[in-house]
Each structure stands twice: as C-alpha cells, then as structure tokens.
Amino acid sequence: MIYIKSGLLFLVSLIFLTLSAEAQNITITTGPEEIGLNEAFTITLSVKNERLSAYDGFPEIKGFLKRGTSSSTSTNMINGQISTSQSITQNYVAQREGTYKLEAFTMTINGEEISSPGKTIRVGPPKQRRNALDPFGSDPFEDLFGRRSAPQEFVDVEEDAFLALTTSKDEIYLGEGVTVTLALYVAESNRAQLQFYDLGSQLADILKKLRPENSWEENFNIESISRVPVTLNGKRYQQYKIYQAAFYPLNLEPIEFPKLGLKLIKYKEAKRPSFFGRNTKEDYKTFYTKAKTVKVKDLPPHPLKDKVSVGDYQLEETIDKKEMNAGEGFNYVMSVSGEGNISGIANPMLTKDKNFEFYDPNVQAQINRRGGKVTGEKTFDYFAVPQEPGTFELGDYISWIFFNTRTEKYDTLKSNIVLNITGESLKNDFISSNGLSGGIYNQITDKSNKLQSRTKFDMVKIIANGMIVLMLLLTGWLVFKK
C-alpha cells in the first residue's frame, strides 16, 4: 500500500513538473540605462511555449516618441524537448539629451498581468557610427611604406529628392476634413546617399509649427517610416511618409501651413575612391516644403447649419422586434458610418410625444485612420417603451441631419422601420408608473364618502394632552419626594 501511494505521489509530481515546464513564461525586458541620442530605447515582451495572442499598448515615456515595433519567433530543440519563443519589441526615440524616468508599469499579456519596475534612462550625445573596415577613420595602409598618402578629397553629389507637404483638397467646407501629408520623396535615379537625422526631435519642432490652432486634428500616428513607390509626373519616386493627419476647421479662417524644414544626413563621396580607405564623408542638407493654404467656405443656409455634422455618411440600423404590446420595451440600434469627423458626430434628434418613452442611448465610436482618410461609425443604442397601440414609423421619431460633402446638400438619415403596437393604452397608468399605485387609491371604493364632524377628534386631542401633563406632574412629585 505504501509503495502504491509513493508511486502515485511520484506520478503526480512528474505531471506537475511537466506541465510547469511547458507552461508559458512571460517576461518584459527593457533597454539599457544609457543610450545615445541616435539610438533607440526598447521594451520587449517575450512569451515562451505559447503564442503571443493579446497584449496591452506599450507605455508612454515622457520625452520619447514611439517609433514602430518588430517581432521575432524562434524554435529550439534541446534533448528532444521543443520550446518556442515569440517576442514583440517597441522602439522609442528620445527627443533630446537628458535624464528620463520610465515609471513602473503593468501590461496584460495573454490575459496575465505582468509588471515591470521601470528605470531611469540617460540619453547622451549621438554616438559615432564606425566603418567596420575603418574604425578610426583612417586608411590602415596609409603608413604601410612609412609615409602618409595625400588627404582624401570629397565631392558633393547632387541629390534628386525633395520634401513636400500635400493636402487632399485646396478648399473645404466648414467642418469638412482635409488630409495633410508630410513626406520625403527620393527619385529612383538618385545617386546621393541620404539618411534621417535626429528625426524625433525634429518632428516635435515641426509639429509645433504645422498644427493649426483653428482645427481639430485626427492624427494617423505613423509609428515607423517605410518607403512606398509612387509616380509623380511620370517619374518614379520612393515616398517616405513622416507625418499624416486629417484637420477639421472650427471656423471660417483659412488653414495655414507654414514653410517647414527637415535636416538630413547627406554623404559626400571620395573624389578618388580607395579600396581600403574611407570613401564617404558625413555632411548635412536641409530640405524645405512650400507654404500651403486651404480655404474654408461656409455651409449653405439651414436652421441647423451650426449644429450638423459634415461628411459622407450612411445609416445602418437594427431592432430586436417590430411587433409588441404597449408597455413592452424594445432595443433599437442606429449606426452612422462613413467618412468625416466621427468623434464630432452628435446624437440623433428625438421627437417626444405620448406614444413612446425613449431613454438616453449608449454611445460607442469606432474610428479608422488609413488610406489618407478618416472613416468609422458611431453607434447609438436606444431602449424605448411604446405607450399607445397603433402602427408607427420609427423614422418620425428618430432622425439625423448632416451636410453631405459628396452631394453638397443637406441630408437626413431616418429609420425605415415600422412598428406595430397592440394592447391597451398606458396613458391612464401615469400615476402607477410614478409609484402612486395601491394604498389610498385602492381604498377609494371601500371607504364611506359621508362627511364627519371634526369636534369629536378635537375632544380626543384634549384628553390625550391632559393625560400627558398629569403624568409629567406625577413623575416630578415622585422625584422631589425621593
């Protein structure tokens, strides 16, 4: 019996150890405490023996900008045991030199909360990138024969590239969106070597000048810069999109975008290239955009022109039932979807009368920023209770008015649902719905309506008061005697 128990205990322990070895191991790893201004700080999520299926957004670091993520997956076999590892790395770029604090944070990864203590990050000057063949910037064969060769001469190579700020439209209606793109364009025929320089710090300064004060911004949040082939005037370029956002004017003032500059590293080339020597020299070149103005025009006359949304929208609706009795509630969901300022969509207009009782809706918004457009939907989830029997068109009670930028006219989105309400009217149940049912109202038919004299009740009050006074005097006499 003892051997059986020992064997079972060993088997359970073995199973537990096996499950523990195969269980997922989730870690958060942060980058070094000291980096150069031209180096990225990283936070990496790693999961072993399980797929990284869900995780929270990476934390913000004051003084840093997020600059894209990278992922990796590896599979190892040790002593016949297979283990997998998957990781996601978020890159951060410092805006300037200094000391920064990564606060302690917690992330939910695959449904499990993982904490990191944070750390202090010191950002120093940019670190020099050494040439692998020439780490000290000199020709290793210069003094091979005891004499130094003549200094290398570098020449500038004309670049075939430009920086541009473009807008999707030159003129828009008040409340209509215009998409603004800041990008570097490099021709496929370009021979000059170009490289971004201190982009995080430069972009922060550029956005201070670029963002207009009289507009609402929907930022497309470009986290990593990638090149996209485009054709301009029959010539092929590589587009490096740096910033993109949609702006919605708040007044009739023109939207002004000033001249902007972006500094890049541009390499000069050796006049007499050497097999072992340094053949490029780092230099700088600033590219500039042209100033841009977008005109804003007023909406046509309308009683609600100062309140309506502007864009190109459609209606989608659902209802849980179309036939019911009076007093039986129903759920109606109205979704306004399309292109425009989704965040600014106001609640639909409600017509209130004795036929329906509508409650305030639950509101949800989903915004998509891609392809140079801001699209999405805003959903209004209503609960209502019909009060009267009859046939009703729901569109007579719920509607949403907007200015359609596609047709340049005002338009109204209305429900097409028809409700069939049966049963008894609830107009006489107002007292009941306010908590006054029962009690005195249920006793009206049981009580006499004969008038009674108040004198009898006055005599009762006098006798009761006399007895109270007598009791007080008797109590006082007993206390005094004692």
C-alpha positions as a printed Julia matrix, in Angstrom:
482×3 Matrix{Float64}:
   0.0    0.0     0.0
   2.88   2.33    0.87
   4.53   1.59   -2.49
   1.31   2.38   -4.34
   0.96   5.73   -2.55
   4.61   6.56   -3.27
   4.14   5.71   -6.93
   1.04   7.87   -7.21
   2.83  10.75   -5.5
   5.76  10.4    -7.91
   3.4   10.3   -10.91
   1.52  13.42   -9.78
   4.81  15.24   -9.18
   6.06  14.24  -12.62
   2.89  15.5   -14.29
   3.11  18.77  -12.34
   6.74  19.31  -13.34
   5.93  18.52  -16.97
   3.07  20.99  -17.05
   5.21  23.61  -15.34
   7.99  23.13  -17.89
   5.54  23.51  -20.78
   3.63  26.42  -19.26
   4.06  29.83  -20.8
   6.82  32.02  -19.43
   6.03  35.71  -19.97
   8.65  38.42  -19.44
   9.07  42.15  -20.03
  12.6   43.33  -20.85
  13.64  46.98  -21.0
  16.62  48.5   -22.8
  19.88  49.83  -21.32
  20.04  52.73  -18.86
  22.36  54.77  -21.1
  21.86  55.38  -24.83
  22.96  57.89  -27.42
  20.55  60.4   -28.92
  20.71  58.47  -32.21
  19.95  55.13  -30.54
  16.56  53.62  -29.74
  15.36  52.54  -26.32
  13.35  49.32  -26.38
  10.73  47.43  -24.38
  10.34  43.76  -25.33
   7.54  41.32  -24.49
   8.55  37.64  -24.66
   6.37  34.55  -24.38
   7.75  31.01  -24.28
   5.87  27.86  -25.25
   2.74  29.74  -26.27
   1.58  32.11  -28.98
   1.59  35.83  -28.12
  -2.08  36.41  -28.88
  -3.03  39.56  -26.95
  -1.28  42.36  -25.11
  -1.93  45.92  -23.9
  -0.5   49.0   -25.51
   3.09  49.77  -24.58
   3.54  52.56  -22.01
   4.34  56.15  -22.92
   7.74  57.56  -21.87
   7.88  61.29  -21.31
  10.48  62.79  -23.65
  10.35  59.83  -26.08
   8.36  59.11  -29.23
   7.2   55.64  -30.25
   8.83  54.54  -33.49
   7.47  51.21  -34.66
   7.51  47.64  -33.41
   9.32  44.5   -34.51
   8.53  40.84  -33.84
  10.52  37.6   -33.83
   9.8   33.91  -33.35
  12.25  31.09  -32.6
  12.0   27.32  -32.07
  14.65  25.32  -30.18
  15.1   21.59  -29.58
  17.16  20.54  -26.55
  17.39  16.87  -25.55
  14.35  16.09  -27.63
  12.27  18.83  -25.96
  10.88  21.52  -28.29
  10.46  25.06  -26.97
   9.19  28.13  -28.78
   9.69  31.81  -28.09
   7.87  34.81  -29.52
   8.63  38.47  -28.81
   7.35  41.95  -29.69
   9.7   44.94  -29.36
   8.55  48.58  -29.15
  11.17  51.17  -30.17
  11.36  54.61  -28.54
  13.34  57.62  -29.83
  14.42  60.38  -27.44
  13.57  63.94  -28.45
  16.67  65.44  -26.84
  19.51  64.66  -24.45
  18.78  64.39  -20.74
  17.68  62.06  -17.95
  14.24  60.48  -18.2
  12.13  58.25  -15.97
  10.32  55.14  -17.17
   7.68  54.7   -14.49
   6.78  51.26  -13.21
   4.02  49.78  -15.35
   1.83  46.71  -15.73
   0.72  45.11  -19.0
  -1.87  42.41  -19.57
  -0.26  39.78  -21.81
  -2.29  36.74  -22.89
  -4.72  37.54  -20.06
  -1.99  37.68  -17.39
  -0.84  40.88  -15.67
   2.95  41.31  -15.88
   4.7   44.16  -14.04
   7.96  45.98  -14.74
   9.73  48.17  -12.15
  10.72  50.83  -14.7
  14.11  52.56  -14.73
  16.0   55.8   -15.22
  17.2   56.41  -18.79
  20.13  58.71  -19.53
  20.33  60.0   -23.11
  23.73  61.3   -24.16
  25.14  62.82  -27.36
  24.74  60.88  -30.63
  27.21  58.02  -30.88
  29.52  57.91  -33.89
  28.89  55.06  -36.27
  32.25  53.5   -37.19
  33.07  51.94  -40.51
  33.82  48.26  -39.99
  36.84  48.43  -42.31
  38.0   51.77  -40.92
  37.01  52.11  -37.23
  39.32  55.05  -36.66
  38.53  56.95  -39.84
  41.91  56.38  -41.48
  43.37  54.15  -44.16
  45.12  51.19  -42.46
  47.56  51.05  -45.37
  48.42  54.75  -45.24
  51.73  54.17  -43.42
  52.4   50.77  -44.92
  55.56  52.12  -46.54
  56.41  54.62  -43.83
  54.77  57.6   -45.47
  51.26  59.05  -45.36
  49.28  59.5   -48.56
  47.69  62.8   -49.55
  44.39  63.71  -47.78
  41.32  62.3   -49.43
  39.17  64.84  -51.25
  35.36  64.56  -51.08
  32.86  66.0   -53.53
  29.16  66.77  -53.2
  26.73  64.63  -55.19
  23.59  66.35  -56.4
  20.55  64.76  -54.79
  17.33  64.01  -56.64
  14.93  64.35  -53.72
  12.53  66.84  -52.16
  10.37  67.37  -49.05
   6.7   68.12  -49.63
   3.62  68.94  -47.59
   0.5   68.0   -49.55
  -3.22  68.39  -48.84
  -6.06  66.26  -50.16
  -8.05  69.4   -51.05
  -7.38  73.1   -51.61
 -10.83  74.21  -50.44
 -13.2   72.61  -47.93
 -16.47  73.31  -46.17
 -16.59  74.33  -42.52
 -16.36  71.05  -40.58
 -15.1   69.05  -43.55
 -11.78  67.23  -43.22
  -8.59  67.79  -45.19
  -5.79  65.21  -45.04
  -2.28  66.62  -44.7
   0.82  64.55  -45.54
   4.45  65.44  -44.86
   6.79  63.15  -46.8
  10.26  62.92  -48.3
  10.4   61.86  -51.97
  13.58  60.28  -53.33
  13.82  59.55  -57.05
  14.81  56.05  -58.12
  17.56  57.71  -60.17
  19.01  59.47  -57.11
  22.76  58.85  -56.52
  23.27  60.84  -53.31
  23.31  58.88  -50.02
  20.68  60.31  -47.64
  19.79  59.33  -44.08
  17.33  60.66  -41.49
  18.92  62.6   -38.63
  17.51  63.1   -35.1
  14.02  62.65  -36.52
  12.18  62.51  -33.18
  13.44  65.89  -32.01
  12.97  67.5   -35.42
   9.44  66.15  -35.79
   8.43  67.56  -32.4
   9.55  71.03  -33.51
   7.92  70.64  -36.94
   4.53  69.71  -35.46
   4.53  72.8   -33.23
   4.66  74.91  -36.39
   2.48  72.7   -38.57
  -0.61  72.15  -36.4
  -3.19  74.92  -37.0
  -4.95  76.29  -33.92
  -8.33  76.65  -35.64
  -8.75  72.95  -36.47
  -9.49  69.61  -34.86
  -6.73  67.03  -35.53
  -7.13  63.31  -36.2
  -3.54  62.0   -36.21
  -2.79  58.88  -38.28
   0.01  58.04  -35.78
   2.78  56.87  -38.1
   4.97  54.68  -35.88
   7.52  53.52  -38.45
   8.72  55.13  -41.66
   8.61  52.84  -44.67
   9.15  53.57  -48.32
   6.34  53.31  -50.83
   6.87  53.53  -54.61
   4.9   56.36  -56.23
   4.84  58.02  -59.63
   4.81  61.82  -59.91
   4.57  63.49  -63.3
   5.68  60.28  -64.98
   8.75  59.89  -62.75
   9.17  57.13  -60.17
   9.98  58.02  -56.56
  10.23  56.33  -53.19
   7.92  58.08  -50.71
   8.94  58.22  -47.02
   5.83  59.35  -45.16
   6.82  61.2   -41.96
   3.51  62.62  -40.72
  -0.15  62.42  -41.73
  -3.31  63.78  -40.14
  -6.79  65.0   -41.01
  -7.78  68.5   -39.9
 -11.37  69.74  -39.43
 -11.75  73.55  -39.36
 -13.57  75.04  -36.38
 -14.19  78.43  -38.01
 -14.07  80.12  -41.4
 -10.43  81.23  -41.12
  -8.13  79.65  -43.75
  -5.95  76.77  -42.56
  -2.34  77.94  -42.87
   0.63  75.56  -43.13
   3.98  77.36  -43.0
   7.27  76.55  -44.75
   8.9   73.63  -42.93
  12.47  72.33  -42.92
  13.88  68.84  -42.29
  17.6   68.24  -41.77
  19.05  65.03  -43.25
  22.47  63.45  -43.28
  23.93  63.64  -46.77
  27.19  61.87  -47.56
  29.88  63.32  -49.78
  31.77  60.85  -51.93
  35.53  60.47  -52.32
  36.93  62.03  -55.45
  39.43  59.16  -55.74
  37.8   56.09  -54.18
  40.16  53.74  -52.35
  39.66  50.04  -51.77
  40.69  50.27  -48.11
  40.17  53.95  -47.32
  37.09  55.91  -46.36
  35.03  56.75  -49.44
  32.2   58.79  -47.88
  32.07  61.78  -45.55
  29.07  62.74  -43.43
  27.5   66.13  -44.14
  24.07  67.71  -43.7
  21.37  69.01  -46.01
  18.11  70.73  -45.04
  15.09  70.2   -47.26
  12.16  72.65  -47.2
   8.48  72.46  -48.05
   6.41  75.2   -49.6
   3.83  77.08  -47.53
   0.28  75.88  -48.1
  -3.16  77.44  -47.51
  -6.5   75.63  -47.51
  -9.57  77.84  -47.91
 -12.64  77.26  -45.73
 -16.11  78.08  -47.07
 -19.34  78.41  -45.13
 -22.19  75.91  -45.31
 -25.35  76.83  -47.2
 -28.21  78.38  -45.19
 -30.08  75.97  -42.93
 -31.75  76.3   -39.5
 -29.29  73.75  -38.05
 -26.14  74.57  -40.05
 -24.21  75.45  -36.87
 -25.02  72.07  -35.3
 -24.93  69.49  -38.08
 -22.03  67.2   -38.89
 -20.22  67.41  -42.22
 -19.14  64.4   -44.27
 -20.37  61.46  -46.31
 -22.44  59.16  -44.09
 -24.85  56.23  -44.33
 -27.36  54.7   -41.91
 -27.33  51.16  -40.58
 -29.99  50.05  -38.08
 -31.15  47.02  -36.17
 -34.09  46.35  -33.83
 -34.83  43.33  -31.69
 -38.59  43.26  -32.51
 -41.12  45.17  -34.58
 -44.35  43.83  -33.04
 -45.1   44.12  -29.33
 -47.66  45.2   -26.74
 -47.84  48.66  -25.25
 -45.56  48.79  -22.22
 -43.22  46.16  -23.65
 -39.72  47.63  -24.21
 -37.54  47.21  -27.29
 -33.9   47.9   -28.27
 -33.1   49.96  -31.35
 -29.52  50.46  -32.61
 -28.77  53.28  -35.05
 -25.26  53.41  -36.6
 -23.97  56.41  -38.54
 -21.0   55.3   -40.66
 -18.87  56.86  -43.36
 -16.1   59.41  -43.86
 -15.8   62.5   -41.68
 -15.16  63.68  -38.15
 -16.52  60.59  -36.39
 -15.65  61.98  -32.95
 -17.81  65.04  -33.56
 -20.99  63.21  -34.58
 -23.84  64.46  -32.36
 -26.75  62.4   -31.06
 -29.74  61.96  -33.38
 -32.8   64.17  -32.94
 -35.68  62.67  -30.97
 -39.35  63.61  -31.29
 -41.05  63.16  -27.92
 -44.79  62.62  -27.52
 -47.23  60.39  -25.63
 -46.7   57.43  -27.98
 -43.14  56.44  -26.92
 -40.84  56.86  -23.97
 -37.17  56.92  -25.11
 -34.2   56.59  -22.75
 -30.78  58.15  -23.32
 -28.72  55.98  -25.69
 -25.48  54.12  -25.05
 -22.94  55.59  -27.47
 -19.88  53.89  -28.98
 -17.46  55.12  -31.66
 -15.0   53.29  -33.89
 -12.5   55.38  -35.86
 -10.26  54.12  -38.68
  -7.37  56.24  -39.95
  -5.8   54.73  -43.04
  -5.51  55.25  -46.75
  -5.42  59.02  -46.22
  -8.99  59.02  -44.89
 -10.74  59.08  -41.53
 -13.68  56.68  -41.55
 -15.66  54.78  -38.96
 -19.01  54.64  -37.28
 -20.81  55.97  -34.24
 -23.47  53.72  -32.73
 -26.49  54.82  -30.67
 -28.19  52.04  -28.72
 -31.69  53.12  -27.58
 -34.17  51.48  -25.22
 -37.76  52.62  -25.64
 -41.2   51.69  -24.34
 -44.34  52.21  -26.5
 -47.22  53.81  -24.61
 -50.06  53.63  -27.16
 -51.31  50.91  -29.54
 -51.12  51.55  -33.25
 -48.82  51.48  -36.28
 -45.87  53.88  -36.11
 -42.98  54.75  -38.42
 -39.83  54.95  -36.28
 -38.4   57.49  -38.71
 -40.94  60.02  -37.42
 -39.28  59.85  -34.0
 -35.52  59.41  -34.7
 -33.58  61.27  -37.41
 -30.07  62.6   -38.02
 -29.35  65.63  -40.22
 -25.92  66.3   -41.8
 -24.31  68.17  -44.69
 -23.29  65.71  -47.4
 -19.91  66.72  -48.87
 -20.42  64.38  -51.82
 -23.7   65.96  -52.97
 -23.01  69.35  -51.33
 -26.52  69.3   -49.88
 -28.14  68.73  -46.51
 -29.34  65.19  -46.0
 -31.36  63.35  -43.35
 -30.86  59.78  -42.2
 -34.17  58.3   -41.0
 -35.26  54.89  -39.87
 -37.24  52.75  -42.3
 -38.64  50.5   -39.57
 -42.4   50.33  -38.95
 -43.64  49.27  -35.5
 -46.94  47.51  -34.85
 -48.05  48.1   -31.24
 -51.0   46.21  -29.76
 -52.62  46.01  -26.33
 -54.12  48.64  -24.02
 -53.19  52.32  -23.82
 -50.91  53.27  -20.92
 -51.94  56.91  -20.72
 -54.05  56.22  -17.57
 -51.11  54.43  -15.92
 -49.13  57.6   -15.27
 -49.87  57.51  -11.53
 -48.85  53.84  -11.42
 -45.55  54.49  -13.22
 -44.68  57.15  -10.65
 -45.05  54.85   -7.66
 -48.51  56.1    -6.53
 -50.43  52.88   -7.17
 -52.04  50.95   -4.33
 -52.59  52.4    -0.84
 -55.15  55.17   -0.69
 -56.18  54.78   -4.36
 -57.13  51.14   -3.93
 -59.27  52.03   -0.85
 -61.4   54.72   -2.53
 -64.26  52.31   -3.31
 -64.15  50.76    0.2
 -64.42  53.97    2.26
 -67.54  55.99    3.1
 -67.95  59.38    1.46
 -70.11  60.71    4.35
 -68.87  63.95    5.97
 -67.83  63.69    9.63
 -67.56  66.4    12.32
 -64.04  67.41   13.49
 -65.34  68.15   17.06
 -65.03  64.51   18.1
 -61.41  64.41   17.04
 -60.66  67.7    18.89
 -62.02  66.23   22.19
 -59.74  63.22   21.81
 -56.73  65.52   21.4
 -57.65  67.48   24.6
 -58.0   64.34   26.7
 -54.7   62.91   25.42
 -52.83  66.13   26.15
 -54.32  66.28   29.69
 -53.14  62.77   30.46
 -49.59  63.63   29.29
 -49.49  66.69   31.59
 -50.77  64.63   34.55
 -48.07  62.02   34.01
 -45.36  64.67   33.94
 -46.62  66.21   37.23
 -46.77  62.79   38.92
 -43.2   61.97   37.8
 -41.91  65.3    39.12
 -43.62  64.78   42.51
 -42.09  61.31   42.91
 -38.59  62.61   42.11
 -38.99  65.52   44.58
 -40.28  63.23   47.38
 -37.43  60.77   46.94
